[in-house]
Amino acid sequence: MVSVLVVNDQSLQRLALRMLLGAEPDIEIAGEATSGAEAVRMSAALRPDVVLLTGRLSGADGIDTVRRVAGRERPPRSLEPAGTDRSIPRVLVLIPAGHEEYAYAALRAGADGFLLEDAAPDELASTVRVVAAGDAVVTPALTRALIDAVREQRAARTRPYSSGLDTLTGRERDVLVAVASGWSNAEIAERLSIAPTTVKTHVSNILTKIGARARVQAVTFAYETGLVRPAA
């Protein structure tokens, strides 16, 4: 069962999301929050699998909320000392149409998945499941926006953890390039002639070394460090 904390400042929208997701047999609503501060408190208390940020909280004012809910100031889970509470929720953000640029800032703050607000109901439920499982979801339109943002900002500043690229082995770089190219684990295994389990191990090692939580952040890392260059 996937537990979800719905965060939205509009009561009717919260009700709609609660009814929509609560109707799914494998999804339960852990609670509702109406503000960023409330979302942070309830997330810490309820420990939901997924925090769904929507409404005005999916814009610029919600970036700090994403950072705090995702525990961005904490070290990557794989680097935390033994016994550390690792029940950090995954963060799924619904982006308003026309504000795709928010996705880049939310990604850097620690978000794990993105959808446009006009997504179909079944797409939202499916995305909640995928994000809860630890994978990332970014729609094609948002992927384009992310790549454009990376292209614009790469020249303006240096990636804080860009040195992490130097810690990757040659094979890990190959896998990261493949991930950034949109290949699935099965496709990577076939094209690099390695076992799917080996691909999973490489991806896990890459995330640990670069301090990322999910594949979508590894993709941004690949573009920001110049390992993969956006097409013109």
VOVOGU-720565 format. One line per field, with one value per residue (C-alpha): residue in one letter; x, z, y; residue number from 1. Coordinates in steps of 0.02 Angstrom, whole numbers. Example, Ala and Ser with C-alpha at 12.3 -4.5 7.8 and 13.67 -1.06 7.14 Angstrom:
2
aa	c(A, S) .
u	c(615, 684) .
w	c(390, 357) .
v	c(-225, -53) .
i	c(1, 2) .
! end
This chain:
232
aa	c(M, V, S, V, L, V, V, N, D, Q, S, L, Q, R, L, A, L, R, M, L, L, G, A, E, P, D, I, E, I, A, G, E, A, T, S, G, A, E, A, V, R, M, S, A, A, L, R, P, D, V, V, L, L, T, G, R, L, S, G, A, D, G, I, D, T, V, R, R, V, A, G, R, E, R, P, P, R, S, L, E, P, A, G, T, D, R, S, I, P, R, V, L, V, L, I, P, A, G, H, E, E, Y, A, Y, A, A, L, R, A, G, A, D, G, F, L, L, E, D, A, A, P, D, E, L, A, S, T, V, R, V, V, A, A, G, D, A, V, V, T, P, A, L, T, R, A, L, I, D, A, V, R, E, Q, R, A, A, R, T, R, P, Y, S, S, G, L, D, T, L, T, G, R, E, R, D, V, L, V, A, V, A, S, G, W, S, N, A, E, I, A, E, R, L, S, I, A, P, T, T, V, K, T, H, V, S, N, I, L, T, K, I, G, A, R, A, R, V, Q, A, V, T, F, A, Y, E, T, G, L, V, R, P, A, A) .
u	c(0, 67, 31, 14, 13, -84, -22, -130, -193, -363, -493, -587, -426, -372, -541, -530, -355, -406, -556, -458, -308, -407, -514, -360, -350, -163, -155, -208, -214, -106, -165, -187, -84, -131, 39, 223, 255, 111, 175, 346, 271, 148, 278, 392, 250, 160, 308, 207, 284, 245, 214, 109, 137, 9, -72, 30, 148, 212, 282, 431, 363, 360, 545, 594, 454, 523, 697, 638, 520, 651, 782, 899, 1013, 1042, 1173, 1119, 1033, 1173, 1298, 1200, 1268, 1194, 1034, 986, 800, 789, 602, 618, 465, 474, 413, 299, 262, 119, 180, 56, 54, 162, 275, 384, 539, 491, 534, 720, 722, 615, 730, 881, 785, 760, 597, 582, 450, 349, 185, 90, -71, -175, -117, -250, -312, -242, -75, -67, -105, 24, 154, 124, 162, 319, 388, 346, 448, 600, 598, 582, 448, 468, 351, 426, 374, 458, 612, 632, 614, 743, 869, 842, 869, 1028, 1095, 1061, 1136, 1288, 1390, 1334, 1398, 1495, 1407, 1438, 1471, 1545, 1699, 1587, 1610, 1792, 1741, 1645, 1726, 1724, 1582, 1482, 1503, 1437, 1286, 1256, 1261, 1135, 1022, 1031, 985, 823, 866, 782, 885, 840, 897, 1059, 1094, 1066, 1167, 1313, 1307, 1292, 1163, 1012, 1064, 1234, 1149, 1051, 1212, 1298, 1150, 1150, 1337, 1319, 1183, 1290, 1445, 1360, 1245, 1083, 918, 846, 884, 808, 938, 1075, 1015, 1030, 1203, 1256, 1203, 1269, 1442, 1453, 1457, 1305, 1275, 1097, 1058, 1039) .
w	c(0, -52, 70, 3, 86, -23, -13, -92, -33, -116, -25, -180, -265, -110, -104, -288, -268, -110, -196, -353, -270, -124, -248, -301, -208, -175, -127, 38, 87, 241, 263, 188, 210, 159, 169, 151, 338, 373, 239, 322, 493, 432, 323, 474, 583, 459, 355, 194, 45, -70, -40, -182, -204, -309, -327, -289, -187, -350, -399, -338, -160, -146, -182, 0, 46, -76, -3, 176, 142, 37, 172, 45, 183, 241, 159, 27, 105, 54, 148, 310, 466, 517, 615, 532, 497, 308, 290, 187, 76, -112, -182, -333, -402, -516, -623, -691, -880, -935, -782, -834, -777, -597, -628, -636, -468, -389, -457, -380, -216, -213, -305, -377, -510, -608, -702, -782, -691, -842, -831, -845, -681, -721, -764, -594, -500, -604, -572, -384, -388, -492, -381, -223, -293, -304, -489, -572, -687, -801, -946, -1119, -1108, -939, -998, -1136, -1008, -894, -1034, -1088, -908, -894, -1056, -995, -822, -856, -917, -773, -629, -584, -520, -331, -343, -517, -448, -425, -609, -575, -454, -587, -674, -863, -860, -739, -858, -1000, -896, -844, -1026, -1068, -924, -980, -1155, -1089, -1100, -981, -879, -1001, -1150, -1062, -1022, -1202, -1281, -1160, -1156, -968, -852, -795, -615, -656, -730, -568, -468, -578, -564, -374, -367, -479, -368, -214, -289, -356, -206, -302, -241, -406, -591, -643, -538, -615, -787, -738, -666, -833, -927, -801, -795, -985, -992, -1104, -1211, -1254, -1438, -1515) .
v	c(0, 171, 312, 489, 659, 781, 961, 1096, 1264, 1245, 1139, 1083, 1027, 932, 845, 798, 726, 633, 554, 513, 431, 358, 260, 161, -7, 8, 193, 271, 454, 481, 659, 832, 990, 1166, 1252, 1216, 1227, 1108, 989, 982, 947, 816, 732, 711, 647, 533, 470, 448, 360, 506, 691, 762, 950, 1042, 1213, 1368, 1260, 1187, 1357, 1456, 1469, 1280, 1251, 1270, 1150, 1021, 1042, 1020, 875, 784, 808, 888, 952, 774, 658, 532, 381, 264, 373, 392, 307, 140, 161, 326, 346, 332, 352, 510, 525, 541, 706, 717, 890, 939, 1084, 1213, 1225, 1370, 1358, 1212, 1308, 1270, 1087, 1125, 1215, 1080, 946, 1028, 1043, 854, 815, 640, 660, 787, 794, 935, 978, 928, 748, 613, 535, 363, 443, 527, 365, 271, 405, 399, 212, 235, 373, 274, 129, 242, 278, 448, 516, 666, 700, 738, 921, 941, 847, 976, 1116, 1036, 1018, 1198, 1257, 1154, 1228, 1405, 1383, 1274, 1421, 1531, 1426, 1270, 1116, 1102, 916, 914, 828, 677, 643, 602, 464, 367, 220, 209, 84, 192, 339, 231, 184, 365, 422, 286, 337, 520, 463, 390, 206, 83, -40, -179, -75, -27, -209, -261, -120, -134, -325, -336, -414, -310, -338, -265, -111, -88, -101, 28, 148, 129, 162, 315, 390, 362, 440, 597, 619, 598, 524, 465, 437, 602, 694, 587, 642, 825, 790, 714, 871, 996, 917, 909, 719, 731, 884, 941, 941, 1111) .
i	c(1, 2, 3, 4, 5, 6, 7, 8, 9, 10, 11, 12, 13, 14, 15, 16, 17, 18, 19, 20, 21, 22, 23, 24, 25, 26, 27, 28, 29, 30, 31, 32, 33, 34, 35, 36, 37, 38, 39, 40, 41, 42, 43, 44, 45, 46, 47, 48, 49, 50, 51, 52, 53, 54, 55, 56, 57, 58, 59, 60, 61, 62, 63, 64, 65, 66, 67, 68, 69, 70, 71, 72, 73, 74, 75, 76, 77, 78, 79, 80, 81, 82, 83, 84, 85, 86, 87, 88, 89, 90, 91, 92, 93, 94, 95, 96, 97, 98, 99, 100, 101, 102, 103, 104, 105, 106, 107, 108, 109, 110, 111, 112, 113, 114, 115, 116, 117, 118, 119, 120, 121, 122, 123, 124, 125, 126, 127, 128, 129, 130, 131, 132, 133, 134, 135, 136, 137, 138, 139, 140, 141, 142, 143, 144, 145, 146, 147, 148, 149, 150, 151, 152, 153, 154, 155, 156, 157, 158, 159, 160, 161, 162, 163, 164, 165, 166, 167, 168, 169, 170, 171, 172, 173, 174, 175, 176, 177, 178, 179, 180, 181, 182, 183, 184, 185, 186, 187, 188, 189, 190, 191, 192, 193, 194, 195, 196, 197, 198, 199, 200, 201, 202, 203, 204, 205, 206, 207, 208, 209, 210, 211, 212, 213, 214, 215, 216, 217, 218, 219, 220, 221, 222, 223, 224, 225, 226, 227, 228, 229, 230, 231, 232) .
! end
